[in-house]
Amino acid sequence: MHSFAISADSNSSDVMSNNTYEKLICPKCKGDHKLFKCHKFMSLTPAERVHVVKAHNLCFNCLHSNHGVKNCSSNSSCRKCSKRHHTLLHFHHKSDANGKDNSEVLKGNPSTSSVSVESKPSPPVSLCSTSELVQSKYTVLLATAQVHVVSHFGENFLFRFLIDSASQCSFITQRCCQRLKLPVNRACLTVSGIGVSEKRVNGQAQLKFYSKYDIHNKYTMDVLIVDKITDQLPTCVIDSEVCDTFKNLRLADDEFYRPSEIDGMIGAELVPYILKGLRISGPDSPVALDSTLGFIIMGKAKAEVTNNIIQSYCCVNSPLNMDQLIQQFWDIEEVPNGTVLNADDLECEKLFAASVKRDVSGRYEVALPFRKIFSDLGDSYTSALRRFQNLEKRFASMPLFKKQYMEVIRDYFDQGHLKTISGLHPKSCGYFIPYHGVFKASSSSTPLRVVFDATAKTDNGISLNDALYTGPKLQTDIFDILLNFRFFQFAMTSDVKQMYRQIELCPPHQKYQCILWRFSGEEPIQICQLTTVVFGVKSSPYLALRTLRQLADDEAKKFPLASEIILRDIYIDDNLFCGRKVDRA
């Protein structure tokens, strides 16, 4: 008799307190136990059990009298098909052992209409590894025991535990932990089994339990909390002959023969203190090992069914190495010594150093960092022309957008950042960059930003960005910028106006930054070249910041404080600087 539904059959009566037991007379053998615990009833085929239930006018769902399935208050159902009948009445085959069809057995009884047919049980999925034995009449029993577990408030609950000498840790399920109201500690652990599949635990708790036969046999163990330990054990109903062999023993698990839920697992830490020396076995039966919890049954056992049987093997360990965890923690927290450049970044640095120039006005000139110089990237004119024509259609439907666009392009021409190339054939251009505008009318500073799309593919399937190095990361981390910004009393912010457009592109590479443009639909479409670093080209962020650093290095002797600020406090084109008041002599 179980005191809780969690450790009894899922279809068995209502949940009862641990000190309340319902006295019933078994309708099959007239014994002082419930029908689902009767060995004689268990030895029958499912079809014969149906006849017993019908003969005594019992409920096909909970096996109790005085009501039918429609009026049954139990929330349980068949564990194999989830329909409203007891699991012991579930048919595994289309015909019973006597060759009778199931439909004939159930004919005329509407209360059994939910009994279904199952061809093969689903394989278990859990922390345990599984394997299938084809057409086997045997299964392997794992050691299980029913124990009284003490909750956080001193209440006693009867739970079913697996006893596993191959596990380095002990476990309970999350559901049981919540039922016991145990205080849970955080645990940064994973458990793994055969195949090295890992699963994180939900926490760690301390558990107290004692034998249901002797209250003095008390144990305390630390347990890991997991969602599920394994599927129901055993995986099938054990033959009644096996049950008869051990019926006179004080069994640790009175229902070792029937598949039931596993609520926890006792690991190797306590197994040596639980087991005793006595060993009992019968002919062609598993072994009964005496323990402080009662006799536990384990080993090869004859199964009731002859269809495919799934065997479950449990092997769990905790790969906890505190030294490694601490080492990983410090590795993560370690401040890096510096940036290590890869081969591409080193090559990009070499190209910049070899090509950067500064004219008499102080303006810098750089080159595009090509991976290799392409004599012909392919036809990019056709795609650029189509996208420009789509842009003009947008102009026609959005006058304000057109006005802003015209002003931006005119500013490019006025500052010499865009020039028209007369009489140039499209094939003479290295690459045409399509472009579009991002319009935000609510912005007071830059309502329109022109974005150049250097990722557009040519008819050869490559783009300008494909041919360029990205360059190493030169941008200071925003975390460091903000910390420095709050370090002293006085703060100052500024930005570099049109930062990319302040850096000239060397004339031989300007042919790779061609665009199409005209101010009016009546004018012919002109070929133009962008003469500065362009927003949208992959290497532009690197070229802009690298040029800014070059400026800081070149002017370090003349302006040491400004040089230091540029190298430390620049975030893209913004400067965030703070300092203390300097007393003048």
Order of alpha helices (4+ residues) and beta strands (2+ residues): alpha-alpha-alpha-beta-beta-beta-beta-beta-alpha-beta-beta-beta-beta-alpha-beta-alpha-beta-beta-beta-beta-alpha-alpha-beta-beta-alpha-alpha-beta-beta-beta-alpha-beta-beta-beta-beta-alpha-alpha-beta-beta
